[in-house]
Each structure stands twice: as C-alpha cells, then as structure tokens.
Amino acid sequence: MYRPFLEHLQQKLQSSFDLQPLTIPAGLDYRANERGRQPTTIQSWCYTCPELRKIRYTYIDGGENAQVFNSVIYPSHGYELPLLGVDLLSFGKKKNLIVLDFQPLFRDEAYLARYIEPMRILRERYSDVAQDVEMKFYDANQYFSKYLLFARTDAETIEGRMFAAYCDYLDLYWQLLAAAVPLDDPEDVRRIVKAQKDYDQYSADRDPASGLFSSYFGHEWAERFLYEFLFEDAVPLAVGQPGR
Ligand SMILES: C=CC1=C(C)/C(=C/c2[nH]c(/C=C3N=C(/C=C4\NC(=O)C(C)=C4C=C)C(C)=C\3CCC(=O)O)c(CCC(=O)O)c2C)NC1=O
C-alpha cells in the first residue's frame, strides 16, 4: 500500500544526492516471520551523502494485516534543519494512521520561522486530510511541528490526497535543504549533534512500535532493531545490564 511512497523517496534520493550505502547491522536489514497464516517481512535501507548524514527507511509487509512505511532523514551535523519524519501505518483494512512532519530540533521563534513556517501553506492546502488527533505516546510539543500531517484515514485518501501531500512536503524539504547554509562554528555543530542525539533517545524511549516489533520478530530482535539501527545514538533505558 505504501510502496509508491517508498519508491518516490528512493527515486528522488538517487537522482539528487551522491548516496553511499550505510551498513545495517547483521540480521537487522531483513527479517521474515513465517509463523501464523500471514508471513510478515521487514526490510530496511540506509544511506548517507554529504548533506544528509543518515537516511533510513523501513517497510513492513504483512499483506492485508500490516503495511508500514517509516522513514527518518537526519541532516548532516552542520545543518540545523529539522529531521524529515514519515510514519505511515495500516493494520487490517480499517486502521490507517499517517504521520508526516519536519521534526524541529529547536523551538525558538527564529528557528520555527525559518524551518516550520514554510510548511504552513502546505498544511492549509491539505487541511482536508490533516486532523487534530491527540498524541498518546509522544508529546506533540517535542520534536513535532504544528503543521504536521497527522490523520487516521481511509485507503482511498491515502493513495490520492495523502500521496500528493507527501510529494509536496518532500519537495519543500528538499528546497529548505538546498537553501540551508552549513554552520561551521564548532559550538553550533555541537549543539546540533546533541539535539539529534536527544531526538534518538526520546524516540527510542517512547517508540510505540517496540511492542509491534516484539510480537512479530521477538523481544531481543526488537531491542536490537531499536537501539542498533533505528535510533542508534540512544542508550537503552536499563543501562549497565550484562551484555550491553
Ligand atoms: C520502523 C519504525 C517505526 C514503526 C514501524 C513505528 C510504528 C508506529 N508509530 C505509531 C504512532 C505514531 N507515530 C508517530 C510519528 C512518527 N513516528 C516515527 O517513527 C516518525 C519518524 C514519526 C514522525 C513523523 C506519531 C505522532 C504517532 C502517534 C503516537 C501518539 O499517539 O502519541 C504507532 C502506534 C499506532 C497506534 O496508534 O496504534 C506505531 C505502531 N514507529 C517507528 O519508529
């Protein structure tokens, strides 16, 4: 269901950036669960290029039971630009959740004016697909913008309006990236390193997907996937355990 979203991103990345693959730790790049009636696979891709230090995306294919496309793009540490976050989920025929945002690293007015205000026009253009859904797992005021697209919607809207919205949001993100001037003051760069690291920690600690990964692929695999691939700059909550 979300393959066109993945392909659109992949094509853009390949045509516009000098991508180098980043190694995904053994066993985490692909996994299949053959138990039950419906096999489920999870596959991930990871790249780097001079402007974007980590580009990762994951597709979960469980046929009609589960279709998930998740991606985070981390700009290089010289760019204070928000992260591009995409989380598109469908479970069964009815339960569809879409989230798309430029995830701000800072919340001061100048930052929001520079990187978040440009999204307003898109949020207005797609106000018919966006909803004011309340967040249960995350704090909407941390690493989310007020112009995020967040909705529980139907398949037809996803394939039509949502796909158009996704293309427009991505285009804007590439424009902001092209216009961004890399910072070279080590103090500025350190601030961005820390902010991106805090994002990983926050996200790993709250990720509502860890139960999903555990149920499909086992707890041990799920923990590795979270801390060694998705949010590799995060430290597991129970630090100091043997084997860590
Ligand atoms: C492969 C990794 C991965 C998957 C599969 C994943 C799934 C995932 N994301 C969810 C919610 C969500 N996901 C997001 C947003 C994001 N989530 C993101 O990973 C990113 C980048 C954004 C930013 C756009 C939000 C806002 C919710 C709703 C959570 C809430 O209500 O607080 C849920 C809960 C859905 C429900 O309400 O039942 C799951 C299972 N999260 C992951 O990290």
Ligand as a Chemical Component Dictionary entry (heavy atoms), coordinates in Angstrom:
data_LIG
# 
_chem_comp.id                   LIG 
_chem_comp.type                 NON-POLYMER 
_chem_comp.pdbx_formal_charge   0 
_chem_comp.three_letter_code    LIG 
# 
loop_
_chem_comp_atom.comp_id 
_chem_comp_atom.atom_id 
_chem_comp_atom.alt_atom_id 
_chem_comp_atom.type_symbol 
_chem_comp_atom.charge 
_chem_comp_atom.model_Cartn_x 
_chem_comp_atom.model_Cartn_y 
_chem_comp_atom.model_Cartn_z 
_chem_comp_atom.pdbx_ordinal 
LIG C1  C1  C 0 10.152 1.355  11.759 1  
LIG C2  C2  C 0 9.972  2.176  12.774 2  
LIG C3  C3  C 0 8.673  2.504  13.358 3  
LIG C4  C4  C 0 7.422  1.982  13.188 4  
LIG C5  C5  C 0 7.032  0.865  12.330 5  
LIG C6  C6  C 0 6.526  2.715  14.025 6  
LIG C7  C7  C 0 5.172  2.457  14.188 7  
LIG C8  C8  C 0 4.183  3.159  14.956 8  
LIG N1  N1  N 0 4.024  4.517  15.026 9  
LIG C9  C9  C 0 2.917  4.778  15.791 10 
LIG C10 C10 C 0 2.367  6.036  16.122 11 
LIG C11 C11 C 0 2.872  7.328  15.835 12 
LIG N2  N2  N 0 3.967  7.652  15.090 13 
LIG C12 C12 C 0 4.133  8.995  15.085 14 
LIG C13 C13 C 0 5.143  9.747  14.425 15 
LIG C14 C14 C 0 6.372  9.256  13.997 16 
LIG N3  N3  N 0 6.874  8.021  14.258 17 
LIG C15 C15 C 0 8.053  7.879  13.651 18 
LIG O1  O1  O 0 8.766  6.878  13.710 19 
LIG C16 C16 C 0 8.366  9.070  12.958 20 
LIG C17 C17 C 0 9.595  9.286  12.162 21 
LIG C18 C18 C 0 7.328  9.958  13.173 22 
LIG C19 C19 C 0 7.247  11.329 12.683 23 
LIG C20 C20 C 0 6.509  11.700 11.695 24 
LIG C21 C21 C 0 3.063  9.585  15.843 25 
LIG C22 C22 C 0 2.861  11.063 16.073 26 
LIG C23 C23 C 0 2.273  8.543  16.300 27 
LIG C24 C24 C 0 1.062  8.639  17.176 28 
LIG C25 C25 C 0 1.568  8.433  18.574 29 
LIG C26 C26 C 0 0.749  9.066  19.666 30 
LIG O2  O2  O 0 -0.480 8.985  19.639 31 
LIG O3  O3  O 0 1.396  9.647  20.586 32 
LIG C27 C27 C 0 2.361  3.533  16.222 33 
LIG C28 C28 C 0 1.131  3.386  17.097 34 
LIG C29 C29 C 0 -0.096 3.310  16.238 35 
LIG C30 C30 C 0 -1.337 3.238  17.080 36 
LIG O4  O4  O 0 -1.875 4.290  17.434 37 
LIG O5  O5  O 0 -1.757 2.136  17.371 38 
LIG C31 C31 C 0 3.151  2.528  15.683 39 
LIG C32 C32 C 0 2.958  1.026  15.831 40 
LIG N4  N4  N 0 7.266  3.653  14.669 41 
LIG C33 C33 C 0 8.574  3.528  14.281 42 
LIG O6  O6  O 0 9.557  4.177  14.680 43 
# 
loop_
_chem_comp_bond.comp_id 
_chem_comp_bond.atom_id_1 
_chem_comp_bond.atom_id_2 
_chem_comp_bond.value_order 
_chem_comp_bond.pdbx_ordinal 
LIG C1  C2  DOUB 1  
LIG C2  C3  SING 2  
LIG C3  C4  DOUB 3  
LIG C3  C33 SING 4  
LIG C4  C5  SING 5  
LIG C4  C6  SING 6  
LIG C6  C7  DOUB 7  
LIG C6  N4  SING 8  
LIG C7  C8  SING 9  
LIG C8  N1  SING 10 
LIG C8  C31 DOUB 11 
LIG N1  C9  SING 12 
LIG C9  C10 SING 13 
LIG C9  C27 DOUB 14 
LIG C10 C11 DOUB 15 
LIG C11 N2  SING 16 
LIG C11 C23 SING 17 
LIG N2  C12 DOUB 18 
LIG C12 C13 SING 19 
LIG C12 C21 SING 20 
LIG C13 C14 DOUB 21 
LIG C14 N3  SING 22 
LIG C14 C18 SING 23 
LIG N3  C15 SING 24 
LIG C15 O1  DOUB 25 
LIG C15 C16 SING 26 
LIG C16 C17 SING 27 
LIG C16 C18 DOUB 28 
LIG C18 C19 SING 29 
LIG C19 C20 DOUB 30 
LIG C21 C22 SING 31 
LIG C21 C23 DOUB 32 
LIG C23 C24 SING 33 
LIG C24 C25 SING 34 
LIG C25 C26 SING 35 
LIG C26 O2  DOUB 36 
LIG C26 O3  SING 37 
LIG C27 C28 SING 38 
LIG C27 C31 SING 39 
LIG C28 C29 SING 40 
LIG C29 C30 SING 41 
LIG C30 O4  DOUB 42 
LIG C30 O5  SING 43 
LIG C31 C32 SING 44 
LIG N4  C33 SING 45 
LIG C33 O6  DOUB 46 
# 
